């Protein structure tokens, strides 16, 4: 980016998420989008690595023929099959799409942190796969071979076509709506809906005291993804405020239709992957839970509920809470932060 010599200071009122007039993506202060700096600080305080979590009990349970049923083994592998590619797709979008076009330096700061967290998540899945001695070729190719996973990934990636074009740039109504659509698809649908039936399955294992090392890593990942979701929602709402012309009634209807489509894809994933149900979770309450999640996402960006479903898995609301007492010598203490104390 060329540097222009000027005697004028940056005007905070000209700073925007995209299309910032007098945009200076280097100068962090004065700061306008303080939610991004808060997210950056929380991310730093939440730092973790998968290799800090012991997998010994998981390895023993996986090797045993008496602990896990065939359905539970299939569920674990299929969930990992989705996860292994999902965070890589998310990372590519952060690095190759979001970062390039966002003109708020504080938002860019958090995106750098988010990209690193996506790498940690991919590392975590590989750590689980290696620890359990799973067939890496089988797991890492499920997105090509399992329809329910392929359809979710293909749906999300279809929205990258314009954004990844090297000639794409924001600044027109059409382009700005395309970019906002991309943020909504990745933040609301990918990170806010597509992960959640898989999260529920992993915490189902945890509640049965099975595969707890794997589940603990997923618990950290869910905490990170919740931050990514909140950050995305804050960016969406900031763009709506800064550029209200993009939030037309037709565009709102389009977004509702996309979220409904994403909800159906996730319900299909849950039904096809766990046809007999698992840990008391079945097709009906999976659908109810996914619809409940979708409504929560819609409301947070100012759109009406579509399903009015209640939460059949109230324990999922507790799953993100890592404030637990653990034997230090058995596993790491999950209530920890680097350089700060978190409040939830």
Secondary structure, DSSP 4 states (H G I P E B T S, - for coil): ------SPPPPGGG--SSS-TT--SS---S-S-HHHHHHHHHHHHT---GGGS--HHHHHHHH-SSSS-HHHHHHHHHHHHHHHHHHHHHHHHIIIIIHHH---HHHHHHHHHHHHHHHHHHHHHHHHHHHHT--HHHHHTHHHH-HHHHHHHHHHHTTHHHHTSTT----SHHHHHHHHHHHHIIIIIIIIIITHHHHHHHHHHHHTT-SHHHHHHHHHHHHHHHHHHHHHHHHHHHHHHHTGGG--HHHHHHHHHHHHHHHHHHHHHHHHHSTT-BTTB-HHHHHHHHHHHHHHHHHHTT---SS----S-THHHHHT-------TTTS--SS--SSS----
